[in-house]
């Protein structure tokens, strides 16, 4: 496809007549801005996504390969995904650009296996920031480094609605500072977008020099003389939204319910949107409104579970459409929201003559394209209020010029200590934030975009800082970030908790799902584990504190990836991002109310039955990234190595990055599977005379097998936790120490040698910064002999053909002394080698390390992607030959 101008791409993608002028400036600018300051409804998503597409494919401007679109809430992710896929389909780009969603329970697809291909990753700040910190929520710990490497290299981060991100915003600025100081491959840039944005929010400790004493970030904002006069924006800009205080305060559910129902315009097409700050108050007010609406005969005495007409029934509903929205629902129930949340206005007029009342938390605060005639909102911090005001008279469709049908905004006061209340109802916000907003609202008569802009312009710098405070309680420092490169858990099996750097303390979540019974006990096979794992539709987000309380008198289970089994959860050990299995008899969910800890499981409530579903084939652990890899085909070490080298070549050609250490990567792949010649690996492949374990004739007696099929050809390792990649790395180390440097290694300097050794050991994500034995490993027969990951001191490593006329010679005895701290016989320990590799600079005066943690993880991701793609392709080929 050849498009001459950005306007051509924009119109074809969206179906709109023209982009707004600022959108064109974004796409055609010499450099991308760091800040995009645009009012709600001005098309920031299209600006970023279509602007990136134009720049990457048509404008020939330096643009990162991956667009990482980060949002504060799940509902925004789903909406953004749908829009992006629609635009790509209209452009015919579905095959050229992958669109992947990263949020709890969503199958993100195999995006990390195609590092050379352009991709759009859309996700919540929880999923994206945790991955950028090498502690990815809801994913295999052994795959953390792949996402960590790919999200921090050759990536454009766009953070939208940053006023809702809390401490995650500070983490995003620190991450950008670390990318700039530690070094990356390709370009790594961040754009922050919001309708309410102060540059001072970005002044975190390592990014402050870009903000103070003078702003050195490019800001893109709308021009009053062009943008606000454009068709589509002018109406939004000038729309009136009269503002007044409600007569009831937060916490007075019955009084507020009467106020809401009394001020709802009970007529076709009328929407009253009520926004409450907490889930508990939201549910309480919803129930009170239902009672009041019933009392006023807007609802029948017995509430119905479905107010929509059945298909084929053209009769109009004679009742009010009342809905509840908050973040503690399963996607299965939330799917119905979009059908009525975005429903055509004409259909709604016909279907609900008495209009609609939607009671919601902050999930509709941004991004949701609702336009209410009447907006009733609890007092909130000013940036949140500005977003909420944007949900009223959004397109200027309620002008009220003749005195009829005007839009109206009411604000509900929330008691704080300043109002004389004994107990403040401010949380999750602070008293100070609400007191500042209250003082300003009392002097404001209209909440339209132009009115708010004029109000903001009149504020002094100090008044703006007071109204837009940002003081995150936790800011990740450089040392903390570098330490996160190591993914090895401590001796108790625990990891560094990054949740405090992702969301504010009271917003930390886990996810739960319900099944008919408790999970099976004991270790599960890969197939069983995949089949029983939860899918997106059944996962419900729950605040960590609420879940810990639930565990005080209920049972739940979590997946232990090291033991490959479901274990009973303990409240004190529950941590953010974890996924928990709850048996339905424990209750905890209601179709209309969402997460409800004291509620019994209702009849007819959807429950997934995994044993009737097809087992997923994913490279996520367990699966293709395991030893027991092949399902359909056989391969020798040399055959598999050939395939991985070919795949790596494809990846490197697609990346076209001259700075990549291609020679070291090639050596890594050539030697990465030598350890499969170890007797522990080869003995795990059956070689019986007949029956299920019978090998093909050409594989009988072979001791160089890398892949074997079917799965019942495999038996358990005679040593638990055996890692062939550790044997490979230690074998090469033995050759180097004995001065038998193999061909290919001779031309590598010390740094590239250490790089290749590290990448060999790390190519399954299980042996990285340290070599350490596991708690339940079988110990060697020789007392005092060193052992780690199923490899014993003195083990022989046989010779094996590595392909390409390269043969690994036999090593008589593997040396495990590198696992020790300090030097042994003048030789560096494994930890010393890797730390030097991670931290050493090219020259003494350089600020960035030669590789650094981000580049290392990226190279690790390239090797692992090549290995896993080659394995999957070979297996698919063997499957095709059998079918």
Residue pairs with C-beta under 8 A, 6 or more apart in sequence:
1 91
1 92
3 9
3 12
3 54
3 58
6 19
6 23
6 24
6 27
6 28
6 50
6 51
6 54
6 58
6 59
7 18
7 19
7 24
9 50
9 53
9 54
9 58
9 91
10 16
10 18
10 19
10 23
10 24
10 27
10 46
10 50
11 17
11 18
11 19
12 90
12 91
13 46
13 50
13 53
13 87
13 88
13 90
13 91
14 46
14 50
14 87
14 90
15 90
16 232
17 231
18 230
18 231
19 27
19 43
19 46
19 50
20 42
20 43
20 222
20 227
20 230
20 232
20 233
21 223
21 226
21 227
21 230
22 38
22 42
22 47
22 220
22 221
22 222
22 223
22 227
23 43
23 46
23 47
23 50
23 51
25 220
26 32
26 33
26 36
26 47
26 48
26 51
26 220
27 50
27 51
27 54
27 55
27 59
28 54
28 59
29 220
30 61
31 218
32 55
32 63
32 156
32 189
32 191
32 218
33 191
33 217
33 218
33 219
33 220
34 189
34 190
34 191
34 192
34 210
34 217
34 218
34 219
35 191
35 192
35 193
35 197
35 199
35 202
35 217
35 218
35 219
35 220
35 221
36 44
36 47
36 48
36 191
36 192
36 193
36 194
36 219
36 220
36 221
37 193
37 194
37 195
37 197
37 219
37 220
37 221
37 222
38 44
38 47
38 193
38 195
38 220
38 221
38 222
39 195
39 222
39 236
39 237
39 390
39 449
39 453
40 195
40 366
40 386
40 387
40 390
40 394
40 449
41 236
41 369
41 390
41 394
41 395
42 195
42 222
42 227
42 233
42 236
44 160
44 193
45 69
45 80
45 83
45 84
45 160
45 367
46 83
46 87
47 193
48 67
48 69
48 158
48 160
48 191
48 193
49 67
49 69
49 83
49 84
49 87
49 120
50 87
52 63
52 67
52 120
52 156
53 91
53 93
53 97
55 61
55 63
56 63
56 65
56 118
57 96
57 118
62 187
63 156
63 187
64 154
64 155
64 156
64 186
64 187
64 188
64 189
65 116
65 117
65 118
65 119
65 154
65 155
65 186
65 655
66 118
66 119
66 120
66 121
66 150
66 151
66 154
66 155
66 156
67 118
67 119
67 120
67 121
67 155
67 156
67 158
68 121
68 123
68 128
68 151
68 155
68 156
68 157
68 158
69 80
69 84
69 120
69 121
69 122
69 123
69 158
69 160
70 123
70 124
70 125
70 128
70 129
70 157
70 158
70 159
70 160
70 172
71 77
71 80
71 122
71 123
71 124
71 125
71 160
71 161
71 367
72 124
72 125
72 161
72 164
72 165
72 168
72 366
73 124
73 164
73 327
73 362
73 363
73 366
73 367
74 103
74 104
74 124
74 327
74 363
74 541
75 327
75 334
75 337
75 363
75 364
75 367
75 368
76 160
76 161
76 366
76 367
76 368
77 101
77 103
77 122
77 123
77 124
78 101
78 334
78 338
79 338
79 367
79 368
79 369
80 122
80 160
80 367
81 99
81 101
81 122
84 99
84 120
84 122
85 94
85 99
88 94
88 97
88 99
96 118
97 118
97 119
97 120
98 109
98 111
98 114
98 117
98 118
98 119
98 120
99 119
99 120
99 122
100 108
100 109
100 111
100 119
100 120
100 121
100 122
101 108
101 121
101 122
101 123
102 108
102 121
102 122
102 123
102 124
102 127
102 128
102 131
103 123
103 124
103 126
103 127
103 536
104 124
104 126
104 127
104 137
104 138
104 511
104 536
104 539
104 541
104 579
105 138
105 331
105 511
105 513
105 534
105 535
105 536
105 537
105 538
105 539
105 579
106 536
107 535
107 536
107 616
107 618
110 618
110 619
111 119
111 121
112 143
112 146
112 147
112 150
112 861
112 865
113 619
113 865
113 868
113 869
113 872
114 865
115 150
115 154
115 651
115 655
115 861
115 862
115 865
116 650
116 651
116 652
116 653
116 654
116 655
117 654
121 128
121 151
125 159
125 165
125 168
125 502
125 503
126 137
126 502
126 503
126 509
126 576
126 577
127 136
127 137
127 138
128 151
129 168
129 171
129 172
129 175
129 501
129 502
130 136
130 137
130 498
130 502
130 577
131 137
131 139
131 144
131 147
131 148
131 151
132 147
132 148
132 151
132 152
132 175
133 148
133 171
133 175
133 476
133 481
133 484
133 498
133 501
133 502
134 144
134 145
134 148
134 484
134 485
134 487
134 857
135 144
135 484
135 495
135 496
135 498
135 577
136 143
136 144
136 147
136 148
136 577
137 576
137 577
138 511
138 577
138 578
138 579
139 147
139 620
140 561
140 620
140 621
140 625
140 765
141 487
141 489
141 495
141 561
141 765
142 487
142 561
142 621
142 625
142 764
142 765
142 766
143 620
143 621
143 625
143 765
144 487
144 765
145 487
145 762
145 765
145 768
145 857
145 860
145 861
146 765
146 857
146 860
146 861
146 864
146 865
148 854
148 857
149 854
149 856
149 857
149 858
149 859
149 860
149 861
150 858
150 861
152 175
152 179
152 184
152 188
152 854
152 857
152 858
153 184
153 185
153 186
153 188
153 854
153 855
153 857
153 858
154 184
154 185
154 186
154 187
154 188
154 655
154 657
154 858
155 186
155 188
156 187
156 188
156 189
156 190
156 191
157 172
157 175
157 176
157 188
157 189
157 190
157 191
158 190
158 191
158 193
159 165
159 169
159 172
159 190
159 191
159 192
159 193
160 193
160 194
160 366
160 367
161 193
161 194
161 366
161 367
161 387
162 169
162 172
162 192
162 193
162 194
162 197
162 201
163 194
163 195
163 196
163 197
163 366
163 383
163 384
163 386
163 387
164 362
164 365
164 366
164 383
164 384
164 387
165 172
166 472
166 503
166 504
166 507
167 472
167 473
167 474
167 475
167 500
167 501
167 502
167 503
167 504
168 501
168 502
168 503
169 192
169 201
169 202
169 470
169 472
170 204
170 472
170 474
170 475
170 476
170 501
171 475
171 476
171 501
171 502
172 190
172 192
173 190
173 202
173 203
173 204
173 206
173 207
174 204
174 205
174 206
174 207
174 475
174 476
174 477
174 481
175 190
175 481
176 188
176 189
176 190
176 207
177 204
177 206
177 207
178 206
178 478
178 481
178 854
179 188
179 854
180 188
181 206
181 478
181 847
181 848
182 482
182 848
182 849
182 852
182 853
182 854
182 855
183 848
183 849
183 851
183 852
183 854
183 855
184 854
184 855
184 858
185 657
185 659
185 660
185 855
185 858
186 657
192 202
194 383
195 386
195 387
195 390
196 382
196 383
196 386
196 387
196 468
198 464
198 465
198 468
198 470
199 211
199 215
199 217
199 219
200 211
200 465
200 470
201 468
201 470
202 210
202 211
202 217
203 211
203 212
204 472
204 475
205 475
205 477
206 477
206 478
209 216
210 216
210 217
211 217
222 228
222 233
227 233
228 234
228 237
235 395
235 396
236 394
236 395
236 396
236 449
237 449
237 450
238 396
238 448
238 449
238 450
239 393
239 394
239 395
239 396
239 398
239 399
239 407
239 448
239 449
240 393
240 399
240 400
240 406
240 407
240 446
240 448
240 451
241 375
241 389
241 392
241 393
241 407
241 408
241 409
241 446
241 447
241 448
241 451
242 406
242 407
242 408
242 409
242 445
242 446
242 447
243 409
243 410
243 411
243 441
243 444
243 445
243 446
243 447
244 408
244 409
244 410
244 411
245 410
245 411
245 413
245 441
245 442
246 256
246 259
246 376
246 410
246 411
246 412
246 413
247 255
247 259
248 255
248 256
248 258
248 259
248 412
249 256
249 412
249 413
249 414
249 415
250 256
250 276
250 277
250 281
250 378
250 379
250 412
250 413
250 414
250 415
250 425
251 281
251 415
251 425
253 281
253 284
253 285
253 287
253 288
254 288
254 292
256 285
256 288
256 412
257 285
257 288
257 289
257 291
257 292
258 292
259 376
259 410
260 272
260 274
260 285
260 289
260 292
260 357
260 376
261 289
261 292
261 293
261 296
261 298
261 357
263 272
263 374
263 376
263 408
263 410
264 270
264 272
264 320
264 355
264 357
264 374
265 272
265 355
265 373
265 374
265 405
266 298
266 320
266 354
266 355
267 353
267 354
267 355
268 348
268 349
268 350
268 352
268 353
268 355
269 345
269 346
269 348
269 349
269 355
270 355
270 356
270 373
270 374
271 348
271 355
271 356
271 357
271 358
271 370
271 371
271 372
271 373
271 374
272 355
272 356
272 357
272 358
272 372
272 373
272 374
272 375
272 376
273 358
273 360
273 364
273 370
273 372
273 374
273 375
273 376
273 391
273 392
274 285
274 289
274 357
274 358
274 359
274 360
274 376
274 377
275 360
275 361
275 362
275 364
275 365
275 375
275 376
275 377
275 378
275 380
275 388
275 391
276 282
276 285
276 359
276 360
276 361
276 378
277 361
277 362
277 378
277 380
277 414
277 428
277 429
278 361
278 427
278 428
279 326
279 327
279 328
279 361
279 594
279 595
281 378
281 425
282 324
282 326
282 359
282 360
282 361
283 324
283 326
283 593
283 594
285 359
286 322
286 324
286 359
286 593
289 322
289 357
289 359
290 299
290 303
290 322
293 299
293 320
293 322
293 357
294 300
294 301
294 303
298 319
298 320
298 354
299 319
299 320
299 322
300 319
304 319
305 591
305 592
307 317
307 319
307 321
307 322
307 352
308 317
308 340
308 351
309 315
309 316
309 317
309 351
316 350
316 351
316 352
316 353
317 351
317 352
317 353
317 354
318 353
318 354
319 352
319 354
320 352
320 354
320 355
320 356
320 357
321 340
321 348
321 351
321 352
321 354
321 355
321 356
321 357
322 356
322 357
322 359
323 337
323 340
323 356
323 357
323 358
323 359
324 359
324 360
324 592
324 593
324 594
325 337
325 341
325 358
325 359
325 360
325 361
325 363
325 364
326 360
326 361
326 363
326 594
327 361
327 363
327 541
328 540
328 541
328 542
328 594
328 595
329 540
329 594
329 595
330 513
330 537
330 538
330 539
330 540
330 589
330 594
331 536
331 537
331 538
331 539
332 537
332 538
332 606
333 591
333 594
335 537
341 358
341 368
341 370
342 369
348 356
358 364
358 370
358 372
362 380
362 384
364 370
364 391
365 384
365 387
365 388
365 391
366 387
366 390
368 391
369 394
370 391
370 394
371 391
371 392
371 393
371 394
371 395
371 397
372 391
372 392
372 393
372 407
373 392
373 393
373 398
373 405
373 407
373 408
374 392
374 407
374 408
374 409
374 410
375 388
375 389
375 391
375 392
375 407
375 408
375 409
375 410
376 409
376 410
376 411
376 412
377 385
377 388
377 409
377 410
377 411
377 412
378 411
378 412
378 414
379 385
379 411
379 412
379 413
379 414
379 434
379 437
379 438
379 441
380 388
380 414
380 429
380 433
380 434
380 437
381 429
381 433
381 434
381 436
381 437
381 469
382 433
382 436
382 437
382 440
382 467
382 468
383 468
385 411
385 437
385 441
385 447
386 452
389 409
389 447
389 448
389 452
390 449
392 407
392 408
392 409
392 447
393 407
393 448
398 405
398 406
398 407
399 406
400 406
400 407
409 447
411 441
413 419
413 438
414 425
414 426
414 434
415 421
415 423
415 424
415 425
416 424
416 425
416 426
416 431
416 434
416 435
417 424
417 431
418 431
418 435
418 438
424 431
426 433
426 434
427 506
428 504
428 506
428 507
432 469
433 469
436 466
436 467
436 469
437 467
440 455
440 467
444 451
444 455
445 451
456 464
459 467
472 504
473 500
473 504
473 505
474 500
474 501
475 501
476 498
476 501
480 496
481 853
482 838
482 839
482 853
483 496
484 496
484 498
484 853
485 769
485 838
485 853
485 856
485 857
486 768
486 769
486 770
487 495
487 765
487 768
487 769
488 768
488 769
488 770
488 772
489 495
493 562
497 575
497 576
499 508
499 544
499 575
499 576
499 577
502 508
502 576
503 509
503 576
506 543
506 545
507 543
508 543
508 544
508 545
508 576
509 541
509 542
509 543
509 544
509 576
509 577
510 541
510 542
510 544
510 547
510 574
510 575
510 576
510 577
510 578
510 579
510 580
511 539
511 540
511 541
511 542
511 577
511 578
511 579
511 580
512 539
512 540
512 542
512 547
512 556
512 579
512 580
512 581
512 582
512 588
512 595
513 534
513 538
513 539
513 540
513 579
513 580
513 581
513 582
513 608
514 538
514 582
514 583
514 584
514 588
514 589
514 601
514 607
515 581
515 582
515 583
515 584
515 607
515 608
515 610
516 583
516 584
516 607
516 609
517 583
517 584
518 555
518 557
518 581
518 583
519 532
519 557
519 566
519 581
520 528
520 532
520 566
521 565
521 566
522 565
523 563
523 564
523 565
524 532
524 564
524 565
524 566
525 711
526 622
526 623
526 626
526 628
526 711
527 615
527 711
529 559
529 564
529 622
530 615
530 616
530 617
530 618
530 622
530 623
531 610
531 611
531 613
531 615
531 616
532 566
532 610
533 559
533 610
533 616
534 579
534 581
534 608
535 608
537 608
538 608
539 579
540 589
540 594
540 595
541 595
542 550
542 595
544 574
544 575
544 576
546 595
546 597
547 556
547 574
547 580
548 571
548 572
548 574
549 571
549 597
550 556
550 588
550 597
551 569
551 570
551 571
551 574
552 571
554 582
554 586
554 587
554 588
554 597
555 568
555 569
555 582
555 583
555 586
556 568
556 569
556 580
556 581
556 582
556 586
557 566
557 567
557 568
557 569
557 580
557 581
558 566
558 567
558 569
558 574
558 578
558 579
558 580
558 581
559 565
559 566
559 567
559 579
559 581
560 566
560 567
561 621
562 774
564 622
566 581
569 580
574 580
582 588
584 601
584 607
585 601
587 596
587 597
587 598
587 599
587 600
587 601
588 595
588 596
588 597
588 599
588 601
589 595
589 596
589 599
589 601
589 605
590 596
590 599
590 602
591 602
591 605
593 599
617 623
618 624
619 625
619 868
619 872
624 868
624 871
624 872
624 875
625 764
625 765
625 864
625 868
626 764
627 681
627 684
627 717
627 722
627 724
628 711
628 714
629 707
629 871
629 875
630 707
630 708
630 709
630 871
630 874
630 875
630 878
631 709
631 710
631 711
631 875
631 879
632 709
632 710
632 875
632 876
632 878
632 879
632 882
633 707
633 709
633 874
633 875
633 877
633 878
633 879
634 695
634 696
634 699
634 705
634 707
634 708
634 709
634 878
635 643
635 705
635 706
635 707
635 874
636 702
636 704
636 705
636 706
636 801
637 673
637 674
637 676
637 677
637 704
637 705
637 706
637 800
637 801
637 802
637 803
638 704
638 800
638 801
638 802
638 803
639 706
639 803
639 874
640 673
640 706
640 707
640 870
640 871
640 874
641 669
641 670
641 672
641 673
641 706
641 802
641 803
641 804
642 803
642 804
643 870
643 871
643 873
643 874
644 669
644 672
644 866
644 867
644 870
645 666
645 669
645 670
645 803
645 804
645 866
646 870
647 865
647 866
647 867
647 869
647 870
647 873
648 665
648 666
648 669
648 862
648 863
648 866
651 862
651 865
651 866
652 660
652 662
652 665
652 862
655 862
660 859
660 862
661 752
661 755
661 859
663 747
663 748
663 752
664 748
664 752
664 755
664 756
664 759
665 756
665 759
665 859
665 862
665 863
666 744
667 744
667 745
667 748
667 756
668 755
668 756
668 759
668 760
668 763
668 863
669 863
669 866
669 867
670 744
670 802
670 803
670 804
670 806
671 728
671 732
671 742
671 744
671 756
671 760
671 802
671 808
672 725
672 728
672 759
672 760
672 763
672 863
672 867
673 706
673 724
673 725
673 728
673 802
674 727
674 728
674 731
674 732
674 797
674 800
674 802
674 808
675 681
675 723
675 724
675 725
675 726
675 727
675 728
675 729
675 730
675 731
675 797
676 682
676 704
676 705
676 706
676 724
676 728
676 800
677 703
677 704
677 797
677 798
677 799
677 800
677 808
678 722
678 724
678 727
678 791
678 795
678 797
678 798
679 795
679 796
679 798
680 717
680 718
680 719
680 722
680 790
681 717
681 722
681 724
682 703
682 705
683 718
684 714
684 715
684 716
684 717
684 718
685 695
685 705
685 708
685 713
685 714
685 715
686 692
686 693
686 695
686 712
686 713
686 714
686 715
687 693
687 695
687 700
687 701
688 694
692 712
692 713
693 712
693 713
695 702
695 708
695 713
699 705
699 708
703 798
703 800
704 800
704 801
707 871
707 874
707 875
708 714
709 875
709 878
717 790
718 778
719 777
719 778
719 790
719 792
720 774
720 776
720 777
720 778
720 790
721 774
721 776
721 777
721 789
721 790
722 789
722 790
722 791
723 764
723 766
723 767
723 789
723 790
723 791
725 760
725 761
725 762
725 763
725 764
725 766
725 767
726 761
726 767
726 771
726 788
726 789
726 791
727 791
727 795
727 797
727 814
728 760
728 761
729 757
729 758
729 760
729 761
729 767
730 791
730 797
730 814
730 815
730 816
730 818
731 797
731 808
731 811
731 814
732 742
732 745
732 756
732 757
732 760
733 757
733 815
733 818
734 797
734 811
734 813
734 814
734 815
735 741
735 742
735 745
735 809
735 811
736 745
736 753
737 815
737 827
740 809
742 806
742 808
742 809
743 806
744 806
745 753
745 756
748 756
751 837
751 840
751 850
751 851
754 833
754 834
754 836
754 837
755 837
755 851
755 856
755 859
757 833
758 768
758 833
758 834
758 837
758 856
758 860
759 859
759 860
759 863
761 767
761 768
761 771
761 830
762 768
762 860
762 863
763 860
763 863
763 864
763 867
764 864
765 860
765 864
766 789
767 789
768 834
769 831
769 834
769 835
769 838
770 819
770 830
770 831
771 788
771 789
771 816
771 818
771 819
771 830
771 831
772 788
772 789
772 819
773 787
773 788
773 789
774 789
777 787
777 788
777 789
777 790
778 790
779 787
780 787
780 792
780 793
782 793
782 794
785 792
785 793
785 794
786 792
786 793
786 816
786 817
786 819
786 820
787 793
787 816
788 816
788 819
791 814
791 816
792 814
792 816
793 813
793 814
793 815
793 816
794 813
794 814
795 813
795 814
796 810
796 811
796 812
796 813
796 814
797 808
797 810
797 811
797 814
798 810
799 807
799 808
799 809
799 810
800 807
800 808
801 807
802 808
817 824
817 825
817 827
817 829
818 824
818 827
818 828
818 829
818 830
818 833
819 829
819 830
820 829
821 829
821 831
822 829
823 829
823 832
828 836
837 851
837 856
838 849
838 851
838 852
838 853
838 856
839 849
839 852
840 849
840 850
841 847
841 848
841 849
841 850
842 850
851 859
